[in-house]
Amino acid sequence: MQHPPRNAQAAIKGRGSTSHLAGRFESTVSEAVDDGWAVDDSEEFLAPRLRTEVRAETARSIISRNTSPDVGFSQSVNPYRGCEHGCSYCFARPSHAYLNLSPGLDFETKLFAKTNAPQLLRKELSKPGYVPQPIALGINTDAYQPIERKFKLTRQLIEVMLETKHPFSLITKNALVERDIDLLAPLAAENLVSVHFSVTSLDPHLSAKLEPRASAPHARLRAMKRLHEAGIPVGVMVAPVIPWINDSELEAVLEAAHDAGASTAGYVLLRLPLEVAPLFRDWLDTHHPDRAAHVMSTIQQLRGGKDYDSQFGTRMRGQGVYAELLNNRFKLARKRLGFNAQNSHWPKLDCSRFLRPLPPREDSLQGSLF
């Protein structure tokens, strides 16, 4: 049965969300109510422009660890909380609820920069018991989001990796990664880095709606080519694949990335954990009201009748006929184009070159003698 679309919110230029959706830990919730005052069509009502606010954060630790069997890495580093790219589907949005902020507009307008991240990374790598394993850089939120131009925390983290010869991978939607070719190229020469680009669509109009402040698709492909020409291994992630929105572009994205030098490829099905589900529903009602019900119906077929199923092994791929067809399409395209079929998400990097740094000055006093 087709359900009529919900009341759509007005799109906000440059933002992926349409509201300050309350987080799940909020003690109070505000709700819009029709007060009976009709809007006069002769008057123009403009939503206030939402500016990006960045707050400095002093982090207590910087390496996050996980034992998830389906992500391909055991530790990651995220220099920023929140992400200005504003991707409507971002699985990291619910993390803003822990800060008593909205996973909606707050997630993309109220950001936090871990200004001590490079120092913390050096400190953690200097510990005698640290065992090097590849670090995934910028997994929860994009390490090259626009505020990186000013703060340069990602570049400083890469400088630590270069100095210590520590292996890492990164995935980004931003062509700003080109800025750091001078650091990435020597790391690549020693098999210490790989770079993946997330490409959701080749259509700039759709991309601008899905991920309004990320680099345009052609800019990501151009950056991919430039990194490849500099000897840096690059790959593509078609992420997320959204039924009836961008799923028809799977093969085209893989082909364009292959032409730009990508040697590895992967894809991830749309994930809608916690507050992401109502936020994405609002996005559908705003931009694609004609197909919103069909999209959500297919998603629920893939997720056992729910908006999301967090089960390991299926959360990235879904279940059912549609999921099988999508996976078969991916495998056929990967084989036809000649992508590496082994560990296509995260290539094996060299951990044997690691050089443990000296501990920070404050940690290298008399206590280090015992």
PyMOL commands that set and color helices and strands:
alter all, ss='L'
color gray80, all
select helices_A, chain A and resi 93-99+105-109+117-125+148-151+153-164+175-189+204-210+217-229+247-259+276-287+292-302+321-337+361-363+366-369
alter helices_A, ss='H'
color red, helices_A
select strands_A, chain A and resi 53-57+63-65+75-77+80-81+110-114+135-137+168-172+193-198+234-241+264-269
alter strands_A, ss='S'
color yellow, strands_A
deselect
rebuild
show_as cartoon
